[in-house]
Structure formats: structure tokens, C-alpha cells
């Protein structure tokens, strides 16, 4: 039985990962400080004999005997990571050092959940793993963007210097059940606004593009990467199907049967114009690609938010 530590395990992605790995027979130690995580995401797991929860902030050292570490801990939406920018940097730097140190001591394999934000506002489209990015190092998003970039640096250096077994996933926009209502990400924003009959707030002209990967597809990609052999460089995980923000808003309005209207607001600083992964390496090395299209994924996510808003 694998003993697996999941940081940020009560978050959106972390809770789905805990559930998936428990179903595979793993012994899970979930740690979370509940800044953006939610106990309701994992409450159904409390009675599972191989699930353990520890309330802990990874900017402080943590000691456990484990075989694998999925390092997901860090606020991932602009509202949350900009709320306390210094804490976000500490989580990405000190927290990552602590988890890499744990992996070094226990000889565990560690997977860093990095992000497409390392590409910034990209000048290359779609984004390939060998692109170095176009990031503003002093902007309001830099606590997260540059934080994840230094987390990748640390992870690579622990591999080169200390022979730690590493995996690095660059995660593109992911959505699905257990996103927070106040998440601030575009899909949760649109769905909640549509269900409440509020205007859908599109920033800028809405022609900027994103790609959206359903959570179950992403979890399969993460676990395939962790179990892979000899992939020590970053790997894109996301859905290569590209949509404009206006197209997304129209889909949400149609699927929710909402009478809400689309309104436009100023584009936030450093907001990427185009964001879409090249997943050729994931297809080649993991035999992985997303299976759930946007309409199917949105339908499942809308059903979740309907129940959540009723509560």
C-alpha cells in the first residue's frame, strides 16, 4: 500500500485526488491549513479507514513517513492568492522547500502542482513546455506566477543536487464540482451569476481565450505523471480546446437557461490574452488526453452549484 501525502488536500483539486487515490487502495495523509480549502470537500472521507487529516500550514516544517508527495498547497485563484501576496510567496517558496526536504529525507517521489501561469501573458501559442514565458515580476499576479516559477526551480535543484525523485505538472484551467462559490475563476463566476440571475461579468472585450479541463481528466493526468518513469521536466496538463470568454458565457447561459445578460468590465492588469496548452508530450509520454468536452463538464458543474446554492 502506498503511503501518500497530499498538501492542499481539502481544496478543489486536492479533494478529488484524495478520493481517486483512496479508491485505488492508497493510504492518504491529507494536510491543509483551510485558507482556501474546505472541510466539506473531504467530510465524506472522514470515516474511510485509510484517510487521515492534519490541519497544518506547510510554511512550517512537517514530518511524516511517506512514499509519495503530491504538493498541491497554494491558493490558485486571483482573489485568494492576491488576498495575502506575501503568504502566497511563502507557501510557494518555504512550503515547497519543506516538502522537498521531506521527500529528500524519506526518499519519496514528489509531484509539484505548478501552473500555466508560469507562461504569463504568452508570446507563443499554444504554449509548449520549452517556452520560458512572459511574466511581469512585479505585478499583482507575480506572487503566484513567480512563486510557482521559483517552486519549479527549487524542485529541479533538489533533483539535480540531492537526487530527489520529482515530477512537475503545469496545470491549465481546471473546473468541476467542489469549486468554491467565491472562487473568482471564470467558470464558477459565470455559473453562480447565471443561477442567481445576475449579469455575467466579462472582463475586457471577451475575445481573450482559455482552455478548460474537467477535473476528473486532470486527476487522471496527475496520477499518470506521478506513476510515470523518468519524466523529470515540466509537463503540460490541460485541455487544448480553446474558447473565448464570450463563448463560455454564452454556453453557461444556454445550459443554465438563465435570463442573465452579459456585461463588460475593465481587463485586470497582466491578464493573459491567449492561454492554451500544447499537450503533445503528455499524449506521447503518458498516453493521456482529456475525454470530457466542455458542454458535458459544464452540465455536471452546474448541477453541483445548483445544490450548493440551495444550501
SELUM-439518 format. One record per residue (C-alpha): residue number from 0; residue in three letters; z, y, x. Coordinates in Angstrom, 3 decimals, always signed. Layout:
<pts>
<pt drense="NUM" rodo="ala" w="Z" v="Y" u="X"/>
...
</pts>
This chain:
<pts>
<pt drense="0" rodo="unk" w="+0.000" v="+0.000" u="+0.000"/>
<pt drense="1" rodo="unk" w="-0.966" v="+3.412" u="+1.358"/>
<pt drense="2" rodo="unk" w="+1.842" v="+5.982" u="+1.531"/>
<pt drense="3" rodo="unk" w="+0.075" v="+9.248" u="+0.732"/>
<pt drense="4" rodo="unk" w="+1.431" v="+12.792" u="+0.883"/>
<pt drense="5" rodo="unk" w="-0.305" v="+15.362" u="-1.329"/>
<pt drense="6" rodo="unk" w="+0.576" v="+19.014" u="-0.763"/>
<pt drense="7" rodo="unk" w="-0.015" v="+21.194" u="-3.798"/>
<pt drense="8" rodo="unk" w="+0.135" v="+18.006" u="-5.852"/>
<pt drense="9" rodo="unk" w="+1.190" v="+19.772" u="-9.060"/>
<pt drense="10" rodo="unk" w="-1.839" v="+22.053" u="-9.001"/>
<pt drense="11" rodo="unk" w="-5.151" v="+21.667" u="-10.801"/>
<pt drense="12" rodo="unk" w="-6.861" v="+19.508" u="-8.181"/>
<pt drense="13" rodo="unk" w="-3.667" v="+18.003" u="-6.806"/>
<pt drense="14" rodo="unk" w="-2.517" v="+16.566" u="-10.129"/>
<pt drense="15" rodo="unk" w="-5.871" v="+14.874" u="-10.729"/>
<pt drense="16" rodo="unk" w="-5.750" v="+13.481" u="-7.187"/>
<pt drense="17" rodo="unk" w="-2.217" v="+12.125" u="-7.694"/>
<pt drense="18" rodo="unk" w="-3.332" v="+10.393" u="-10.892"/>
<pt drense="19" rodo="unk" w="-6.512" v="+8.964" u="-9.324"/>
<pt drense="20" rodo="unk" w="-4.733" v="+7.537" u="-6.283"/>
<pt drense="21" rodo="unk" w="-1.861" v="+6.069" u="-8.322"/>
<pt drense="22" rodo="unk" w="-4.466" v="+4.219" u="-10.368"/>
<pt drense="23" rodo="unk" w="-5.819" v="+2.846" u="-7.062"/>
<pt drense="24" rodo="unk" w="-2.382" v="+1.455" u="-6.160"/>
<pt drense="25" rodo="unk" w="-1.193" v="+4.120" u="-3.709"/>
<pt drense="26" rodo="unk" w="+2.403" v="+5.238" u="-3.185"/>
<pt drense="27" rodo="unk" w="+2.347" v="+9.028" u="-3.770"/>
<pt drense="28" rodo="unk" w="+4.682" v="+11.712" u="-2.447"/>
<pt drense="29" rodo="unk" w="+3.762" v="+14.984" u="-4.159"/>
<pt drense="30" rodo="unk" w="+5.126" v="+18.268" u="-2.776"/>
<pt drense="31" rodo="unk" w="+4.702" v="+21.667" u="-4.411"/>
<pt drense="32" rodo="unk" w="+6.561" v="+24.986" u="-4.481"/>
<pt drense="33" rodo="unk" w="+5.257" v="+25.686" u="-8.028"/>
<pt drense="34" rodo="unk" w="+3.883" v="+29.124" u="-7.214"/>
<pt drense="35" rodo="unk" w="+0.597" v="+28.237" u="-8.906"/>
<pt drense="36" rodo="unk" w="+1.279" v="+24.550" u="-9.656"/>
<pt drense="37" rodo="unk" w="+2.699" v="+23.407" u="-12.987"/>
<pt drense="38" rodo="unk" w="+5.114" v="+20.570" u="-13.765"/>
<pt drense="39" rodo="unk" w="+3.228" v="+19.919" u="-16.992"/>
<pt drense="40" rodo="unk" w="+0.261" v="+18.792" u="-14.867"/>
<pt drense="41" rodo="unk" w="+2.268" v="+15.864" u="-13.472"/>
<pt drense="42" rodo="unk" w="+5.014" v="+15.334" u="-16.069"/>
<pt drense="43" rodo="unk" w="+3.261" v="+12.217" u="-17.343"/>
<pt drense="44" rodo="unk" w="+3.571" v="+10.709" u="-13.847"/>
<pt drense="45" rodo="unk" w="+7.368" v="+11.073" u="-13.522"/>
<pt drense="46" rodo="unk" w="+8.016" v="+7.582" u="-14.870"/>
<pt drense="47" rodo="unk" w="+5.480" v="+5.930" u="-12.545"/>
<pt drense="48" rodo="unk" w="+7.320" v="+3.681" u="-10.047"/>
<pt drense="49" rodo="unk" w="+5.151" v="+4.842" u="-7.126"/>
<pt drense="50" rodo="unk" w="+5.264" v="+8.579" u="-7.778"/>
<pt drense="51" rodo="unk" w="+7.769" v="+10.905" u="-6.112"/>
<pt drense="52" rodo="unk" w="+8.014" v="+14.693" u="-6.419"/>
<pt drense="53" rodo="unk" w="+9.624" v="+17.107" u="-3.964"/>
<pt drense="54" rodo="unk" w="+9.916" v="+20.843" u="-4.592"/>
<pt drense="55" rodo="unk" w="+9.090" v="+22.274" u="-1.185"/>
<pt drense="56" rodo="unk" w="+7.243" v="+25.196" u="+0.390"/>
<pt drense="57" rodo="unk" w="+5.118" v="+23.989" u="+3.296"/>
<pt drense="58" rodo="unk" w="+5.651" v="+27.141" u="+5.349"/>
<pt drense="59" rodo="unk" w="+8.906" v="+25.316" u="+6.190"/>
<pt drense="60" rodo="unk" w="+8.733" v="+22.011" u="+8.104"/>
<pt drense="61" rodo="unk" w="+8.641" v="+18.827" u="+6.043"/>
<pt drense="62" rodo="unk" w="+9.416" v="+15.329" u="+7.291"/>
<pt drense="63" rodo="unk" w="+8.189" v="+12.089" u="+5.766"/>
<pt drense="64" rodo="unk" w="+6.702" v="+8.789" u="+6.900"/>
<pt drense="65" rodo="unk" w="+3.185" v="+8.573" u="+5.502"/>
<pt drense="66" rodo="unk" w="-0.198" v="+7.040" u="+6.283"/>
<pt drense="67" rodo="unk" w="-2.397" v="+9.820" u="+4.877"/>
<pt drense="68" rodo="unk" w="-2.060" v="+13.508" u="+4.019"/>
<pt drense="69" rodo="unk" w="-4.179" v="+15.403" u="+1.503"/>
<pt drense="70" rodo="unk" w="-3.418" v="+19.033" u="+2.338"/>
<pt drense="71" rodo="unk" w="-4.331" v="+20.973" u="-0.819"/>
<pt drense="72" rodo="unk" w="-1.477" v="+23.502" u="-0.955"/>
<pt drense="73" rodo="unk" w="-2.648" v="+27.104" u="-1.329"/>
<pt drense="74" rodo="unk" w="-3.325" v="+29.389" u="-4.300"/>
<pt drense="75" rodo="unk" w="-7.065" v="+29.119" u="-4.911"/>
<pt drense="76" rodo="unk" w="-7.873" v="+31.826" u="-7.463"/>
<pt drense="77" rodo="unk" w="-8.132" v="+35.527" u="-6.512"/>
<pt drense="78" rodo="unk" w="-5.367" v="+36.543" u="-8.947"/>
<pt drense="79" rodo="unk" w="-2.929" v="+34.131" u="-7.300"/>
<pt drense="80" rodo="unk" w="-3.879" v="+34.418" u="-3.642"/>
<pt drense="81" rodo="unk" w="-4.051" v="+38.240" u="-3.754"/>
<pt drense="82" rodo="unk" w="-0.665" v="+38.487" u="-5.516"/>
<pt drense="83" rodo="unk" w="+1.072" v="+37.918" u="-2.164"/>
<pt drense="84" rodo="unk" w="-1.591" v="+38.093" u="+0.515"/>
<pt drense="85" rodo="unk" w="+0.831" v="+37.622" u="+3.413"/>
<pt drense="86" rodo="unk" w="+2.276" v="+34.489" u="+1.813"/>
<pt drense="87" rodo="unk" w="-1.280" v="+33.170" u="+1.359"/>
<pt drense="88" rodo="unk" w="-1.945" v="+33.632" u="+5.081"/>
<pt drense="89" rodo="unk" w="+1.378" v="+31.953" u="+5.937"/>
<pt drense="90" rodo="unk" w="+0.503" v="+28.997" u="+3.715"/>
<pt drense="91" rodo="unk" w="-2.889" v="+28.595" u="+5.373"/>
<pt drense="92" rodo="unk" w="-1.628" v="+29.034" u="+8.938"/>
<pt drense="93" rodo="unk" w="+2.040" v="+27.998" u="+9.198"/>
<pt drense="94" rodo="unk" w="+1.740" v="+25.478" u="+6.368"/>
<pt drense="95" rodo="unk" w="-1.317" v="+23.878" u="+7.955"/>
<pt drense="96" rodo="unk" w="+0.413" v="+23.733" u="+11.355"/>
<pt drense="97" rodo="unk" w="+3.363" v="+21.965" u="+9.710"/>
<pt drense="98" rodo="unk" w="+1.141" v="+19.412" u="+8.002"/>
<pt drense="99" rodo="unk" w="-0.933" v="+18.794" u="+11.139"/>
<pt drense="100" rodo="unk" w="+2.305" v="+18.349" u="+13.089"/>
<pt drense="101" rodo="unk" w="+3.479" v="+15.783" u="+10.536"/>
<pt drense="102" rodo="unk" w="+0.145" v="+13.953" u="+10.806"/>
<pt drense="103" rodo="unk" w="+0.384" v="+14.015" u="+14.604"/>
<pt drense="104" rodo="unk" w="+3.920" v="+12.560" u="+14.590"/>
<pt drense="105" rodo="unk" w="+3.221" v="+9.836" u="+12.031"/>
<pt drense="106" rodo="unk" w="-0.338" v="+9.117" u="+13.237"/>
<pt drense="107" rodo="unk" w="-1.544" v="+9.785" u="+9.706"/>
<pt drense="108" rodo="unk" w="-5.061" v="+10.807" u="+8.760"/>
<pt drense="109" rodo="unk" w="-5.121" v="+14.299" u="+7.240"/>
<pt drense="110" rodo="unk" w="-7.692" v="+15.864" u="+4.935"/>
<pt drense="111" rodo="unk" w="-7.799" v="+19.661" u="+4.775"/>
<pt drense="112" rodo="unk" w="-8.942" v="+21.115" u="+1.474"/>
<pt drense="113" rodo="unk" w="-10.993" v="+24.043" u="+2.767"/>
<pt drense="114" rodo="unk" w="-13.301" v="+26.134" u="+0.633"/>
<pt drense="115" rodo="unk" w="-16.761" v="+27.572" u="+0.147"/>
<pt drense="116" rodo="unk" w="-15.055" v="+30.946" u="+0.681"/>
<pt drense="117" rodo="unk" w="-15.360" v="+30.339" u="+4.442"/>
<pt drense="118" rodo="unk" w="-19.045" v="+31.281" u="+3.963"/>
<pt drense="119" rodo="unk" w="-18.062" v="+34.676" u="+2.492"/>
<pt drense="120" rodo="unk" w="-20.984" v="+36.511" u="+0.897"/>
<pt drense="121" rodo="unk" w="-23.591" v="+34.203" u="+2.436"/>
<pt drense="122" rodo="unk" w="-26.864" v="+35.280" u="+4.008"/>
<pt drense="123" rodo="unk" w="-28.095" v="+31.657" u="+3.961"/>
<pt drense="124" rodo="unk" w="-28.935" v="+29.872" u="+0.707"/>
<pt drense="125" rodo="unk" w="-27.974" v="+27.199" u="-0.154"/>
<pt drense="126" rodo="unk" w="-25.053" v="+27.004" u="+2.268"/>
<pt drense="127" rodo="unk" w="-25.132" v="+24.268" u="+4.904"/>
<pt drense="128" rodo="unk" w="-22.161" v="+23.195" u="+6.997"/>
<pt drense="129" rodo="unk" w="-23.646" v="+24.651" u="+10.191"/>
<pt drense="130" rodo="unk" w="-23.705" v="+28.185" u="+8.700"/>
<pt drense="131" rodo="unk" w="-20.909" v="+30.323" u="+10.203"/>
<pt drense="132" rodo="unk" w="-20.539" v="+32.634" u="+7.238"/>
<pt drense="133" rodo="unk" w="-20.440" v="+36.353" u="+6.445"/>
<pt drense="134" rodo="unk" w="-16.792" v="+37.217" u="+5.838"/>
<pt drense="135" rodo="unk" w="-15.065" v="+40.613" u="+5.702"/>
<pt drense="136" rodo="unk" w="-11.964" v="+40.020" u="+7.889"/>
<pt drense="137" rodo="unk" w="-10.020" v="+42.998" u="+6.462"/>
<pt drense="138" rodo="unk" w="-10.995" v="+42.863" u="+2.769"/>
<pt drense="139" rodo="unk" w="-8.784" v="+41.938" u="-0.174"/>
<pt drense="140" rodo="unk" w="-10.137" v="+38.368" u="-0.157"/>
<pt drense="141" rodo="unk" w="-9.621" v="+37.855" u="+3.570"/>
<pt drense="142" rodo="unk" w="-6.095" v="+36.446" u="+3.208"/>
<pt drense="143" rodo="unk" w="-7.737" v="+33.403" u="+1.629"/>
<pt drense="144" rodo="unk" w="-11.179" v="+33.430" u="+3.302"/>
<pt drense="145" rodo="unk" w="-9.922" v="+33.972" u="+6.842"/>
<pt drense="146" rodo="unk" w="-6.808" v="+31.914" u="+6.127"/>
<pt drense="147" rodo="unk" w="-8.962" v="+28.889" u="+5.365"/>
<pt drense="148" rodo="unk" w="-11.180" v="+29.589" u="+8.365"/>
<pt drense="149" rodo="unk" w="-8.169" v="+29.518" u="+10.721"/>
<pt drense="150" rodo="unk" w="-6.904" v="+26.394" u="+8.911"/>
<pt drense="151" rodo="unk" w="-10.218" v="+24.737" u="+9.842"/>
<pt drense="152" rodo="unk" w="-9.809" v="+25.976" u="+13.431"/>
<pt drense="153" rodo="unk" w="-6.315" v="+24.510" u="+13.644"/>
<pt drense="154" rodo="unk" w="-7.465" v="+21.216" u="+12.170"/>
<pt drense="155" rodo="unk" w="-10.305" v="+20.892" u="+14.664"/>
<pt drense="156" rodo="unk" w="-7.998" v="+21.811" u="+17.570"/>
<pt drense="157" rodo="unk" w="-5.393" v="+19.214" u="+16.562"/>
<pt drense="158" rodo="unk" w="-8.221" v="+16.671" u="+16.545"/>
<pt drense="159" rodo="unk" w="-9.559" v="+17.688" u="+19.959"/>
<pt drense="160" rodo="unk" w="-6.219" v="+18.270" u="+21.669"/>
<pt drense="161" rodo="unk" w="-3.907" v="+15.728" u="+20.006"/>
<pt drense="162" rodo="unk" w="-6.325" v="+13.084" u="+18.671"/>
<pt drense="163" rodo="unk" w="-5.193" v="+13.616" u="+15.085"/>
<pt drense="164" rodo="unk" w="-7.496" v="+11.894" u="+12.573"/>
<pt drense="165" rodo="unk" w="-8.956" v="+14.706" u="+10.476"/>
<pt drense="166" rodo="unk" w="-11.265" v="+15.298" u="+7.545"/>
<pt drense="167" rodo="unk" w="-12.336" v="+18.764" u="+6.302"/>
<pt drense="168" rodo="unk" w="-13.697" v="+19.285" u="+2.780"/>
<pt drense="169" rodo="unk" w="-15.337" v="+22.614" u="+1.935"/>
<pt drense="170" rodo="unk" w="-14.782" v="+22.680" u="-1.816"/>
<pt drense="171" rodo="unk" w="-17.098" v="+24.725" u="-4.042"/>
<pt drense="172" rodo="unk" w="-16.243" v="+25.936" u="-7.580"/>
<pt drense="173" rodo="unk" w="-14.499" v="+23.148" u="-9.458"/>
<pt drense="174" rodo="unk" w="-13.357" v="+23.159" u="-13.074"/>
<pt drense="175" rodo="unk" w="-11.858" v="+20.928" u="-15.745"/>
<pt drense="176" rodo="unk" w="-8.650" v="+20.168" u="-17.646"/>
<pt drense="177" rodo="unk" w="-5.380" v="+21.497" u="-16.147"/>
<pt drense="178" rodo="unk" w="-6.828" v="+24.791" u="-15.011"/>
<pt drense="179" rodo="unk" w="-4.259" v="+27.492" u="-15.779"/>
<pt drense="180" rodo="unk" w="-4.843" v="+29.868" u="-18.688"/>
<pt drense="181" rodo="unk" w="-4.167" v="+32.843" u="-16.378"/>
<pt drense="182" rodo="unk" w="-6.149" v="+31.294" u="-13.540"/>
<pt drense="183" rodo="unk" w="-8.558" v="+34.197" u="-13.201"/>
<pt drense="184" rodo="unk" w="-11.520" v="+31.922" u="-12.397"/>
<pt drense="185" rodo="unk" w="-14.692" v="+32.463" u="-14.322"/>
<pt drense="186" rodo="unk" w="-14.820" v="+29.243" u="-16.385"/>
<pt drense="187" rodo="unk" w="-11.195" v="+29.392" u="-17.533"/>
<pt drense="188" rodo="unk" w="-11.557" v="+33.126" u="-18.218"/>
<pt drense="189" rodo="unk" w="-14.653" v="+32.660" u="-20.373"/>
<pt drense="190" rodo="unk" w="-13.294" v="+29.694" u="-22.322"/>
<pt drense="191" rodo="unk" w="-9.951" v="+31.355" u="-23.092"/>
<pt drense="192" rodo="unk" w="-11.643" v="+34.635" u="-24.050"/>
<pt drense="193" rodo="unk" w="-14.140" v="+32.834" u="-26.299"/>
<pt drense="194" rodo="unk" w="-11.464" v="+30.752" u="-28.035"/>
<pt drense="195" rodo="unk" w="-9.350" v="+33.852" u="-28.618"/>
<pt drense="196" rodo="unk" w="-12.313" v="+35.822" u="-29.942"/>
<pt drense="197" rodo="unk" w="-12.059" v="+38.332" u="-27.094"/>
<pt drense="198" rodo="unk" w="-15.032" v="+39.827" u="-25.215"/>
<pt drense="199" rodo="unk" w="-16.258" v="+37.756" u="-22.269"/>
<pt drense="200" rodo="unk" w="-15.822" v="+39.939" u="-19.186"/>
<pt drense="201" rodo="unk" w="-18.815" v="+39.628" u="-16.850"/>
<pt drense="202" rodo="unk" w="-18.387" v="+41.424" u="-13.535"/>
<pt drense="203" rodo="unk" w="-21.457" v="+43.269" u="-12.297"/>
<pt drense="204" rodo="unk" w="-24.800" v="+42.577" u="-13.968"/>
<pt drense="205" rodo="unk" w="-24.027" v="+38.856" u="-14.253"/>
<pt drense="206" rodo="unk" w="-27.012" v="+37.773" u="-12.189"/>
<pt drense="207" rodo="unk" w="-24.815" v="+36.547" u="-9.356"/>
<pt drense="208" rodo="unk" w="-24.873" v="+32.747" u="-9.187"/>
<pt drense="209" rodo="unk" w="-22.330" v="+29.966" u="-8.850"/>
<pt drense="210" rodo="unk" w="-22.384" v="+26.187" u="-8.965"/>
<pt drense="211" rodo="unk" w="-19.754" v="+24.286" u="-10.923"/>
<pt drense="212" rodo="unk" w="-18.445" v="+20.789" u="-10.115"/>
<pt drense="213" rodo="unk" w="-16.414" v="+18.866" u="-12.693"/>
<pt drense="214" rodo="unk" w="-13.006" v="+17.816" u="-11.389"/>
<pt drense="215" rodo="unk" w="-13.485" v="+14.030" u="-11.617"/>
<pt drense="216" rodo="unk" w="-16.617" v="+14.261" u="-9.469"/>
<pt drense="217" rodo="unk" w="-14.788" v="+16.370" u="-6.882"/>
<pt drense="218" rodo="unk" w="-11.842" v="+13.938" u="-6.691"/>
<pt drense="219" rodo="unk" w="-14.237" v="+11.061" u="-6.021"/>
<pt drense="220" rodo="unk" w="-15.798" v="+13.122" u="-3.235"/>
<pt drense="221" rodo="unk" w="-12.425" v="+13.941" u="-1.662"/>
<pt drense="222" rodo="unk" w="-11.260" v="+10.336" u="-1.641"/>
<pt drense="223" rodo="unk" w="-14.604" v="+9.109" u="-0.328"/>
<pt drense="224" rodo="unk" w="-14.337" v="+11.618" u="+2.519"/>
<pt drense="225" rodo="unk" w="-10.761" v="+10.557" u="+3.328"/>
<pt drense="226" rodo="unk" w="-11.816" v="+6.891" u="+3.494"/>
<pt drense="227" rodo="unk" w="-14.990" v="+7.582" u="+5.475"/>
<pt drense="228" rodo="unk" w="-15.429" v="+6.710" u="+9.123"/>
<pt drense="229" rodo="unk" w="-15.992" v="+9.245" u="+11.894"/>
<pt drense="230" rodo="unk" w="-16.678" v="+12.386" u="+9.826"/>
<pt drense="231" rodo="unk" w="-14.657" v="+14.942" u="+11.760"/>
<pt drense="232" rodo="unk" w="-16.727" v="+18.045" u="+11.000"/>
<pt drense="233" rodo="unk" w="-16.587" v="+20.031" u="+7.723"/>
<pt drense="234" rodo="unk" w="-18.380" v="+18.596" u="+4.692"/>
<pt drense="235" rodo="unk" w="-19.510" v="+20.477" u="+1.577"/>
<pt drense="236" rodo="unk" w="-18.333" v="+19.069" u="-1.761"/>
<pt drense="237" rodo="unk" w="-19.684" v="+20.702" u="-4.911"/>
<pt drense="238" rodo="unk" w="-22.446" v="+20.665" u="-7.475"/>
<pt drense="239" rodo="unk" w="-25.813" v="+22.016" u="-6.235"/>
<pt drense="240" rodo="unk" w="-26.957" v="+23.021" u="-9.743"/>
<pt drense="241" rodo="unk" w="-26.988" v="+26.832" u="-9.772"/>
<pt drense="242" rodo="unk" w="-26.298" v="+29.085" u="-12.768"/>
<pt drense="243" rodo="unk" w="-25.985" v="+32.831" u="-13.205"/>
<pt drense="244" rodo="unk" w="-22.703" v="+34.108" u="-14.611"/>
<pt drense="245" rodo="unk" w="-24.519" v="+35.331" u="-17.733"/>
<pt drense="246" rodo="unk" w="-25.992" v="+31.853" u="-18.265"/>
<pt drense="247" rodo="unk" w="-22.479" v="+30.415" u="-18.011"/>
<pt drense="248" rodo="unk" w="-21.129" v="+32.939" u="-20.521"/>
<pt drense="249" rodo="unk" w="-23.903" v="+32.072" u="-22.990"/>
<pt drense="250" rodo="unk" w="-23.180" v="+28.339" u="-22.610"/>
<pt drense="251" rodo="unk" w="-19.478" v="+28.883" u="-23.284"/>
<pt drense="252" rodo="unk" w="-20.222" v="+30.989" u="-26.376"/>
<pt drense="253" rodo="unk" w="-22.560" v="+28.309" u="-27.714"/>
<pt drense="254" rodo="unk" w="-20.202" v="+25.376" u="-27.072"/>
<pt drense="255" rodo="unk" w="-17.144" v="+27.162" u="-28.487"/>
<pt drense="256" rodo="unk" w="-19.121" v="+28.535" u="-31.462"/>
<pt drense="257" rodo="unk" w="-17.428" v="+31.844" u="-30.696"/>
<pt drense="258" rodo="unk" w="-18.464" v="+35.195" u="-32.115"/>
<pt drense="259" rodo="unk" w="-17.254" v="+36.961" u="-28.953"/>
<pt drense="260" rodo="unk" w="-19.597" v="+39.390" u="-27.190"/>
<pt drense="261" rodo="unk" w="-20.382" v="+39.752" u="-23.502"/>
<pt drense="262" rodo="unk" w="-19.105" v="+42.916" u="-21.810"/>
<pt drense="263" rodo="unk" w="-19.686" v="+44.123" u="-18.249"/>
<pt drense="264" rodo="unk" w="-17.125" v="+45.365" u="-15.721"/>
<pt drense="265" rodo="unk" w="-17.467" v="+46.609" u="-12.115"/>
<pt drense="266" rodo="unk" w="-18.023" v="+43.922" u="-9.485"/>
<pt drense="267" rodo="unk" w="-14.881" v="+43.337" u="-7.332"/>
<pt drense="268" rodo="unk" w="-15.138" v="+44.027" u="-3.563"/>
<pt drense="269" rodo="unk" w="-16.734" v="+41.300" u="-1.405"/>
<pt drense="270" rodo="unk" w="-17.667" v="+39.178" u="-4.423"/>
<pt drense="271" rodo="unk" w="-20.432" v="+36.771" u="-3.283"/>
<pt drense="272" rodo="unk" w="-23.871" v="+37.332" u="-4.813"/>
<pt drense="273" rodo="unk" w="-25.015" v="+33.703" u="-4.466"/>
<pt drense="274" rodo="unk" w="-22.929" v="+30.613" u="-3.903"/>
<pt drense="275" rodo="unk" w="-24.414" v="+27.114" u="-3.907"/>
<pt drense="276" rodo="unk" w="-23.751" v="+24.101" u="-1.666"/>
<pt drense="277" rodo="unk" w="-26.224" v="+22.047" u="+0.266"/>
<pt drense="278" rodo="unk" w="-24.700" v="+18.573" u="-0.171"/>
<pt drense="279" rodo="unk" w="-27.250" v="+16.648" u="+1.887"/>
<pt drense="280" rodo="unk" w="-24.555" v="+15.488" u="+4.313"/>
<pt drense="281" rodo="unk" w="-22.274" v="+14.257" u="+1.518"/>
<pt drense="282" rodo="unk" w="-25.166" v="+12.326" u="-0.022"/>
<pt drense="283" rodo="unk" w="-26.096" v="+10.826" u="+3.336"/>
<pt drense="284" rodo="unk" w="-22.644" v="+10.050" u="+4.743"/>
<pt drense="285" rodo="unk" w="-20.616" v="+9.354" u="+1.593"/>
<pt drense="286" rodo="unk" w="-23.335" v="+8.281" u="-0.841"/>
<pt drense="287" rodo="unk" w="-21.749" v="+10.880" u="-3.126"/>
<pt drense="288" rodo="unk" w="-23.158" v="+13.352" u="-5.597"/>
<pt drense="289" rodo="unk" w="-21.846" v="+14.879" u="-8.850"/>
<pt drense="290" rodo="unk" w="-22.588" v="+12.943" u="-12.042"/>
<pt drense="291" rodo="unk" w="-21.277" v="+15.185" u="-14.845"/>
<pt drense="292" rodo="unk" w="-23.527" v="+18.067" u="-15.888"/>
<pt drense="293" rodo="unk" w="-22.247" v="+21.481" u="-16.894"/>
<pt drense="294" rodo="unk" w="-22.552" v="+21.013" u="-20.674"/>
<pt drense="295" rodo="unk" w="-20.571" v="+17.757" u="-20.624"/>
<pt drense="296" rodo="unk" w="-17.931" v="+19.173" u="-18.299"/>
<pt drense="297" rodo="unk" w="-17.549" v="+22.367" u="-20.306"/>
<pt drense="298" rodo="unk" w="-17.145" v="+20.382" u="-23.531"/>
<pt drense="299" rodo="unk" w="-14.240" v="+18.414" u="-22.013"/>
<pt drense="300" rodo="unk" w="-12.680" v="+21.558" u="-20.578"/>
<pt drense="301" rodo="unk" w="-12.978" v="+23.471" u="-23.854"/>
<pt drense="302" rodo="unk" w="-11.209" v="+20.611" u="-25.675"/>
<pt drense="303" rodo="unk" w="-8.341" v="+20.858" u="-23.172"/>
<pt drense="304" rodo="unk" w="-7.952" v="+24.622" u="-23.588"/>
<pt drense="305" rodo="unk" w="-8.040" v="+24.339" u="-27.394"/>
<pt drense="306" rodo="unk" w="-4.989" v="+22.050" u="-27.239"/>
<pt drense="307" rodo="unk" w="-3.262" v="+24.221" u="-24.629"/>
<pt drense="308" rodo="unk" w="-3.744" v="+27.440" u="-26.615"/>
<pt drense="309" rodo="unk" w="-2.374" v="+25.789" u="-29.796"/>
<pt drense="310" rodo="unk" w="+0.843" v="+25.032" u="-27.935"/>
</pts>
